[in-house]
């Protein structure tokens, strides 16, 4: 079974600083995808970034980037120039390739951004 | 446009009531999902529809009854719920891409309280 582990229940960062959220996963599959979703107090799950396992290059979306270490089964999220609006619960998620929509979520990391 | 809409935003119901949650997307996605999320926990998959057919039922109690009238609409009919069913109910959709990442996009959720 696939498991996703987020070892940091809570993190905090000063506005404009950089923070890294950790995620590890366990799988025997070679074809899979990884995601980071954020869930602010409004409760809507918002896709932050995604990574295809077959791609060597780390995904980047504006201030958000990942460090994908396939051999180590690690998928961390780096948020640069943190903003107050980044405060949210962040979920790491895994999906096997070519399967219908089953997302395996980690338990989440609550990020606080201090002004 | 990556919008998934859900109504109502909030719902309070008694244990003997019958109510329905509604989810809609106009992105041409062919898969739709229901998740249940308790406070400070990751979403739990309940049902998946692909091409308007029920593909996955995660052993959800029969007091939850999903329905997919067409490719844009997904309902969740509720009957004889228990207080422990109080939660945020999230709907998501995905394109069912033939290749590449099949990314799920979430709606804002319905917060359900069962008295």
Interface residues (C-beta under 8 A of the other chain):
Chain A: X33 X35 X37 X42 X43 X44 X45 X46 X47 X50 X52 X89 X91 X95 X100 X101 X102 X103 X105 X106 X107 X108 X110
Chain B: X2 X31 X33 X40 X41 X42 X43 X45 X48 X50 X55 X56 X88 X90 X92 X94 X96 X100 X101 X102 X103 X104 X105 X106 X107 X108 X109 X111
